[in-house]
Amino acid sequence: MARQTRQERRARRAQQEPALAGGPPSAPPGRPTANGGSSEPRRPGGGRPRPTSVEERRGSGPIHFVQESIAELKKVEWPDQKAVISGTAVVLIACIIVGAFLWLNDEVWKYVVQHVLLR
């Protein structure tokens, strides 16, 4: 998720404060009925109501994913050419060292198996 700006956080808090200040709830809770359900009518789509505001709908979907990905990629500090070359050299040298170690280890164990264990 992209980082919120200070202005966005303040706006969100300003919207939440009246609800948290002890005012009346937005909708009264449903009362239980004889069959254990609530007196609220059932929605045709199932449990949760559909989000109505842009803020509530923002959390899902492939378009939102792409937008958030682009926002995150804009924050990345991309390396310069010198850093890429030095990082590539380090990786190649490490691969050569590990490959040589594994080859030498394989040759030693091959000798041990052929000349010591199978004698």
C-alpha positions as CSV (number, residue, x, y, z in Angstrom):
1,M,0.0,0.0,0.0
2,A,1.4,3.4,-0.8
3,R,2.3,5.6,2.1
4,Q,-0.2,8.2,3.1
5,T,0.7,11.8,3.2
6,R,0.3,13.8,6.3
7,Q,-2.6,15.7,4.9
8,E,-4.4,12.4,4.1
9,R,-3.9,11.1,7.6
10,R,-5.2,14.3,9.1
11,A,-8.3,14.2,6.9
12,R,-8.9,10.6,7.9
13,R,-8.6,11.4,11.6
14,A,-10.9,14.4,11.3
15,Q,-13.5,12.1,9.8
16,Q,-13.1,9.5,12.5
17,E,-13.1,11.9,15.5
18,P,-16.8,12.8,15.5
19,A,-17.6,9.1,15.6
20,L,-15.2,8.5,18.4
21,A,-16.2,11.5,20.4
22,G,-19.1,9.7,22.1
23,G,-21.9,10.8,19.7
24,P,-24.7,8.5,18.8
25,P,-23.9,5.4,16.8
26,S,-24.6,5.6,13.0
27,A,-27.0,2.7,13.0
28,P,-28.7,1.0,16.0
29,P,-27.7,-2.7,16.5
30,G,-30.2,-5.3,15.3
31,R,-32.4,-6.9,17.9
32,P,-32.4,-10.7,18.2
33,T,-35.5,-12.6,17.1
34,A,-37.1,-15.8,18.2
35,N,-35.1,-17.9,15.6
36,G,-31.8,-16.5,16.7
37,G,-31.3,-14.1,13.8
38,S,-31.5,-10.3,13.8
39,S,-34.5,-8.2,12.9
40,E,-32.5,-6.5,10.1
41,P,-33.6,-7.5,6.6
42,R,-31.3,-9.9,4.7
43,R,-29.3,-8.5,1.8
44,P,-29.5,-10.3,-1.5
45,G,-25.7,-10.3,-1.9
46,G,-24.9,-12.0,1.4
47,G,-23.2,-10.8,4.6
48,R,-21.4,-7.5,4.2
49,P,-22.9,-4.5,2.4
50,R,-21.2,-3.3,-0.7
51,P,-18.7,-0.5,-0.2
52,T,-20.1,2.8,-1.2
53,S,-17.3,5.3,-0.9
54,V,-14.1,5.4,-2.9
55,E,-12.1,4.9,0.3
56,E,-13.9,1.6,1.1
57,R,-13.5,0.2,-2.5
58,R,-9.9,1.1,-2.8
59,G,-8.6,-2.0,-1.0
60,S,-8.9,-4.7,-3.7
61,G,-8.9,-5.5,-7.4
62,P,-6.2,-5.8,-10.1
63,I,-6.3,-2.1,-11.0
64,H,-5.6,-1.1,-7.4
65,F,-2.8,-3.6,-7.3
66,V,-1.1,-2.1,-10.3
67,Q,-1.6,1.4,-9.0
68,E,0.0,0.5,-5.7
69,S,2.8,-1.4,-7.4
70,I,3.6,1.7,-9.5
71,A,3.5,3.9,-6.4
72,E,6.0,1.6,-4.6
73,L,8.3,1.4,-7.6
74,K,8.5,5.2,-7.7
75,K,9.8,5.1,-4.1
76,V,12.7,2.7,-5.0
77,E,16.2,4.1,-4.9
78,W,17.6,2.6,-8.1
79,P,21.3,1.8,-8.2
80,D,23.7,3.6,-10.5
81,Q,25.8,1.8,-13.1
82,K,28.8,1.6,-10.8
83,A,26.8,-0.1,-8.1
84,V,25.3,-2.6,-10.6
85,I,28.7,-3.5,-12.0
86,S,30.3,-4.0,-8.5
87,G,27.3,-6.0,-7.3
88,T,27.4,-8.2,-10.4
89,A,31.2,-8.8,-9.9
90,V,30.6,-9.8,-6.3
91,V,27.9,-12.3,-7.3
92,L,30.1,-13.8,-10.1
93,I,33.1,-14.2,-7.8
94,A,31.0,-15.8,-5.1
95,C,29.5,-18.2,-7.6
96,I,33.0,-19.2,-8.8
97,I,34.3,-19.7,-5.2
98,V,31.2,-21.8,-4.2
99,G,31.4,-23.8,-7.4
100,A,35.1,-24.6,-6.9
101,F,34.4,-25.7,-3.3
102,L,31.6,-28.0,-4.4
103,W,33.7,-29.5,-7.2
104,L,36.6,-30.1,-4.9
105,N,34.3,-31.6,-2.2
106,D,32.8,-33.9,-4.9
107,E,36.2,-35.1,-6.1
108,V,37.3,-35.8,-2.5
109,W,34.2,-37.9,-1.7
110,K,34.4,-39.7,-5.1
111,Y,38.0,-40.8,-4.2
112,V,36.8,-41.8,-0.7
113,V,33.9,-43.9,-2.0
114,Q,35.9,-45.6,-4.8
115,H,39.2,-46.3,-3.0
116,V,38.2,-46.6,0.7
117,L,34.6,-47.8,0.9
118,L,34.4,-50.0,-2.2
119,R,37.8,-51.8,-1.7
